[in-house]
Each structure stands twice: as C-alpha cells, then as structure tokens.
C-alpha cells in the first residue's frame, strides 16, 4: 500500500453509468480509475444509476457500487434523453446530499454528473468531453474545423450546417427548429455554469486545460491526467489472420464522418506502395469507405472483430493512423498503440499531441489527405525511422501514460486538496 493511502481517504465517484452498463469509453475509464485507486488502499464508492437486473448495492474489485440515481433507460431516443434531463441532475443532488458527509472527496467523473449543488466537501471533476464548452458537445464548427468560442448566433449557423449533435445524427425537423436551438443553447449555458461549483479538475490534455482556463478556471486548480489505459494482451494460439511481409498501416475505431477515415483512404490510394492498409471497425460510413477503396487490393475493411484479437493486430502493425478531423479529447487507440510501441500518425487536433510527439515517436499531420499522404509515404519507406519511433513510443508510454503514473498523479492531487499530504 502507498504511504499516501494510509490516511484512509474516502472518495465518492459520481457517474451516470458504470460497467457493466456502459455507453462509451467514459464508463470504462471511471471503472479502471476507481479499481486502481482501491488497489492502492483508498476507500472508493461509486454512485451511479439504477439498472434493471443489477443489484442496487454491491462490491466489485474493491469498489463499493451504489446504484441509486434515476435516469433514462437508454440514450438512443429523444424520449429517454428527455427522461435524463428531467430526472438525473435532481437525483444526483438528492443522493450526494445524503452521502457527502461520509466521504472526504466528491469526484464527478463523467461530466453529465456535475451539478450546481454547493458542497462543503472538496470536489473534483474529470473533464473528458466538450459538453461544458460546446452546445453540440463536439467542438466541431460546421463539421469542418475546431471551434474557437461560441455565442448564440454562431451556434445557430453551426447547427444548421451540421449533421450531428454529439454522436447523434439530427433529423431536419430538429436541425431547423428554433425551439431545439434555444433548448440546446440554454442547456449548454447551465452545464458551463456548473464548472463554478467544482474545486479541482483533472483534464485529459493541454487542449482541455486551455478550454477550462478560457471558461474561468484557475490554472492552479487543473491537473493534466490521462485515462488509465486498458491493455488486454491475449495469448491464444489462434491470431487474427494478417499477411506477413509488407508494412501494415492500421486504423482502429468507428467508421463515422468525424473520424476522418475517408482522408486516410484517399491518401493511401495515392501512394505507390506494396504496403497494406487494414481498417478495423464499423459504422455508418462503411459503405462509402468500401466504395472509395474498392479498386485498391491493398486496402482491407475488416469490420468489427473480437477484442481478443486486438493485441495481435497492434503487434503486427507498423504504423497506426488516427486521422480524426474533430478534436478528440484523447483517443484510447493512442494509449493502446503507445503501449505496444507502434509509431502513430495523427492529425494535430485535440488531445492527440499529448501522445504523438512529432519526429520523436510519430508524426502529426494537418487534417487533409495531401499532408497525410506525404507523412505515410515517409514512414512506410523508412524502416529505420519506424524502429526509432517504436522504441521512443514504448519509452514515452512507460514514463508518462502508464497506470502507475496516472494513479500517483490522482492520489497526490487528492491529498494536496484535502490537506492530507504526507
């Protein structure tokens, strides 16, 4: 047990969802951090939503799980999202008021859980998305560029020239509905105001730290901490069938517009190379991407594959590409690639520069196919440079992104904030 953990600090995590009820990487990140802190000797409780078929209270992997919050039963329909709006924040306020006295620190993990409830206890929030800074929640202006500041007029122009709010595709009925515009914008202003009720922040990247400062948060109250990486190394004899020989370029992730996979295929189509491009994942853009790559026998769209094969794919890959055109907070693919020591080419947006250090362990590119093509070509044709990047990537992961480093940062921040530093 760490010396710092001997003070028996009691932490209450607040998150709308928690595994096995997961809707994205946020819930996984919360569970990994909670379990890691419990391993270090801290007393960790998680307050989350009630789910049919799951116990209202249980302990798993050293973490006490309290399923008491009320929310919608899903996130895919307008009806269930309206339920979330109506019930969730009220439920958080009610339950946190009851539980706060038994804990030293309240940690809002997934930011939908942050409220304007005044608390006497020290509060933290992990900022892992943009819903406090953008009415659409993705900071992607007109789905063409990273947004830099918002007002109502700018927002309306952005929304009417976008297909998505967050990860949800809009119908025209909503996109051109003034009542929808106003409701979204008012909700955004409320979410932004909630930041005033948090004492300390964990941000995933310098990019998010900058947004917090612009929102009025003092730099001294922000600590940059990446998510705890989840690395699963399976050792089954059967591996995913990938031809050996030529360099392998890999993309792993959703096939959606904002991920920029079309830029990757366009760039790869312009290369004169025997290298292979493997695209792992599925999504609404798959048919379009299949059309784009139909004439290139060196491109394979594998669809979704069993996660037990992912480690073998990373081990076989010579380059991983993260071509996102929106500013991803910090992609888990970056963390996984870094663990396996795979050189990365990533667009220079959002949190990607936190992992990819240009010319040291990978290459950063502008979000366009021409720059991507040039960087791909330079790395595919240079085995020695790839080897240097791979070595540096493993070293960078160990020194900056490992689970041990993440936990140390969090524990140190807790104790400093609670004035229990040893």
N, C-alpha and C positions, 0 to 999 in steps of 0.2 A: 504493500500500500504506500502511496506517496506521502511524504511528511505533511504536505499541504492538506491532504484529505483527512488527517487525523482530527480535524476540528468538527467532523460530522456535519458538514454543511448540508442543509436540506433545500433541494431545488424542486420547484414545481414548473414543469413544462406545460404550455398551453398550445394545443394544435387541433385544428378542426377534424383532421383524420389521422389515423395511426395504424400501422400494419397490424393485422392483415387487410385492413380497409385502406387501400392506397389508390390515389388518383394521379400520382406522378412521383418525381424524384424527391420532392419535399418531405413526404412522409417517411421514405426510406432514410433520408439524411437525418431526420429527427430521431428515428429509432436507433441508428448507428451511434449518434452522439450520446443519447440517453444511456444506452447499454455500455458504451465505452467509459462514461463517467461513473457508472455504477461499478464497473470493474476496478476503478481507481479508489473506491471506497466512499463516494458521495452517496447520499440518500436521494434517490431520484423518483419522483412521481410524475405521471403524465395524465393531465386532464384532457379528455378528448370526447368525441361524440358517441352517443348510443348507436349501436348497430345490431339489427336483428340477428339472432343466432350466436352472438358473442356475449360473454359474461360481463356484467356491469362492473365487476371489480376482480382483478386477478394480478398475480405477479409473474413476470416472464423475464428471464435473463437478468434478474436482479432489479428490474424496474417495476414499480407498482403502477398499474394502469387503471384509471378511474374513468369509466365511460358514462358520463353524466350529462353531457351537453346535448342540446337539441338543434338539429339542422335538417336540411333536405335529405332525401334518401338517395340522391344522385346529383350529378352536375351537368347532365346532358340535355335537360329540358328546361324551358322557361318556368314551368310550374315549380319544379324542385329548386331552382335558383331563387325564385321568389320566397319560398319557404326559408331558405338560408338567410335571406335578407331580413325576414320578419322575426325569426326566432334565435339565430345563432348568437349575435352580439349580446342580446338580453340574457341569454343563457350563460354566456361567459361571465358577465358581470355578477350574476347571481351566485354562481358556483365559486368564482375566485374570491368573492367577499367572504364566503364561508371558510375557504381553505387557506387563505393567505396567512392567517395567524400561526399556522402550523409549519410554515416554511420561511427560510431566510431570504430566498431569491425567487422572483417570478420571472420565468423566461418564456416570452411569446416566440414560438419557433416559426410556424407558418403564418405569414403576416396577415392572413384573414382574421386571425385571432386577436390582434391588437385592438384594444378598446380605449375609450376616453375615461375609464374608471380611475379616479385618484386612489393611489395605494400608498400606505405607509412603508411598505417593504421595497427593497431595491428591485428595480425591473430591468430586464434585458430583452432585446428583440433581435432575432436573426433576420436580416433583410436578404431574401433570396429571390425576389422578383421585383417587378416595377409597378405594382398596383398602387403604391403610395405616391408615385411620381407621374403617372400617366392614366388618363381616363380609360383608354383602351387596354391598359395593362401590359403593353409590349414595347412601348417607347420606339415605335417604328412608324415614322411620319409618312403618311400616304403610301405605306408599304414600299418605300423607295430608299429611305435613309434614316439614320439615327436621329431621333427628335432632340431638339435642344430648347426646352422650355415650352410651356403651354398656356394658352388662355382660351376663353370660350369660342371666340371667332376662329382661331387657328384650329381648335379641336373639331369644330363642325366641318371645316374644309378637309381635315384629315379623315374624319369618319366617313364622309360621303365619297371619299376616294380610296376606301379600304374594303377588303372582303372580310376581315377578321376582327373580332374583339377578343383579345387574349388568344386562346386556341380555338374559339368557336366561330364558325362561318356565319355571317349575318344574312338574313333574307333582305330583299329590297324594302319590304314593309318596315323593317327596323332601321335600315340604313338611312332612309329618307323621312324618318318620323321625328318631328321636333320634340315630342314628349320623351322619346327614348334618349335623344341628345341631352336634354336637360337632366333627366334622371341619372344618366351615367356621370355627367359632369358634377352634379351635386354630391353623388356618392364618392367620387374621386376627392373632392374638397374635404369631405368628412374623414376619409382614410388618411389624407395628408395631415390633417389636424391631429389625428391620433398619435402621431410621432411626438408631439409635445408632452405626452404622458409617459414616455419611456426615458429612463435614466441613462442607459448604456446600450450600445449597438454592436453587433457582430455583422460585418459586411463581407460578402464573398470576394470582393475585388476592389481595386482602386476606383474603378468605374462607378461602383455603387457607393463607395465612400464619398466620391465627389458629388453625387446626387444628394446624399444626406446633408453635406455641408451647404449645398445650394438651397436645401429645404430649411436651413436654420439650425442644424445640429452642430454642436461644437466638435472640432476635430479631436479634442482630448477624450471625448466620450465614444469614440469609434475605434474598434479593433478589427483589423482585417484577418478573417479566419476562413479558410476554405471548408467545404463539407468534408466529413470523414469519408475517405474513399472506401468503396465496397469492392473488394477484389476477390473473385472466386476462381481458383485455379483447380480445374477438374483434371483427373488423371486417368480417365477411361482410355482403354486401348483404342477404341474407335474414335477417330478425329474427323472433323469436318473435311470433306474431300476438296482440297485445293491443290491444283497442279504445281509442281515444284519447277524451279528453273529461272524463269524470267522474274524481274522485280514485280512485287504486288503492291498496288495502291488500293487502300481500303477506305470506304465510308461506312460508318455505323450510325444509324439513327432513323428518325421519322422521315418519310418522304412527303414533306409539306413545302409549300411555297417559300416560307421564310428560311428554310434550311439551306437554300442555295445549291441543291444537288444538280439543278439544270446547268448552273455555271460550271460545275465540275465536269459534267458530261460534255458540254460544249468545248471546254478547254482540252479534255482528253481526246476528243475527236480530231482536234487539230494537230495532235502530236504524231510524229513519225517514229513510232516505237513498238517494240515487241512486248512491252510491259503490259500487265493485266490490271484492270480496274474491277474491283468487287464492291458492289453496293448492297449492304445488309440492312434490311428494314422494310417497312411497308407504310402506306399512307395514300391520301387522295391524289397525289401527283404521280403515282406509279405508272399508269397507262401512258401519260405524257412522256415520262422519262424512258419508258420502253420504246416508244416511237423514236425518240431522239437517238437512242443507242442501237437501234435495230440493225444498222449496216456495219457496226463495228464488232467483230467477233471477239475482240479483246475485252469487251465490257460484259459483265455478268450481274444481273439483278437477282439476288438470292432470296428476296422476301424475308419474312421473319424466320429466324432459326432458333432452335432450343438454346437457352442461355448457357447450357453446359459446354457448348462448342465455342463460346466467345473467346475464352483464353487461348485456344489453339489458333483462332483467327488472328489475334493480336501477335502471337509468337511467329506466325508465318508472314505477317505484313512487313513490308519495307518502309512504307510511308502511310500514315493516316491523315486524311484530309477532313477538316472541319470548315466547310465553305459557307457558313451561315451569313445571311445578309441582314438579319436582325441582331441586335446586341445581346446575345445570350449572357445571362449572369455568370455562369461558369459550368460548362458542359461536363457531365460525368465522363464522356468519352475522352476528354482531355486528361482527366485524372487516371483513367484506366490505361490509356496509351503511355502516359508518363511512367506508370508502374512497370509496364512491360518494356520500357526503353525503346519505344517506337518513335522515330522522328515525326513531327507533326507539321503540316502546312495548314494554317488557319487564317481566316480573314481577320483583319486588325480592327475588330469591333468588340464591344462589351468586355467580358472577362477573359477572353482568350489570351491576351498578352500577359495574364498572370502566370500562365504555364509555358507558353511558347515565347522563348527569348530569341529574337531574330538573330540568326547567324551563330547561335550557341547550341541550341538543341532542336531547332526547327526554323521555319520561315513564316513570316507574316506577309499577307498579301492584301491588296485592295479588293473590295468585293466586285470584281469584274473578271470575265473569262480570259482576257488577254494577259493580265498580270499572273493569274493562276496558271495559265499555260506555261509562261516563262519560268515560274518557280518550280512547277512539276518537272519540266524538262531538265532544269539544272540539277535537281536532286536525283531523278531517275538515272541519269547518265553518270553519276559520280558516287561509286560505291564507297570510296574512302571518306567522303564527306558524310554520307549516311552513317557510317560506323562511328565517326566522331560525335555526330549528333545523338546517336543512340546511347553512347557512353555518358554524354553530358546529361541526357534526359533522365537516366537512372539516378545519377548523382543528384540532380535537381529535385527529383521526387523524394529521395531519402532525406534531404536537408530541409525541404520546405513543405511537402504535401503529405507526409506520412501520418498515419493515425496517431502516433505518439506525439508528434509535434502539434497537431490540432488540439488534442486533449490537454496538453500542457498550457497552450495559449488560453484555452477556455477556463481551466481551473485557476490559472493565475489571475485572469480578469475577474472571476467571481470573488476571489479572496481580497483583491485590492478594493473592489467596490463595496464589499461587506466589512472592510476594515479588519479582516481576519488573517491577513498575510502573515506567514510565519517567517 
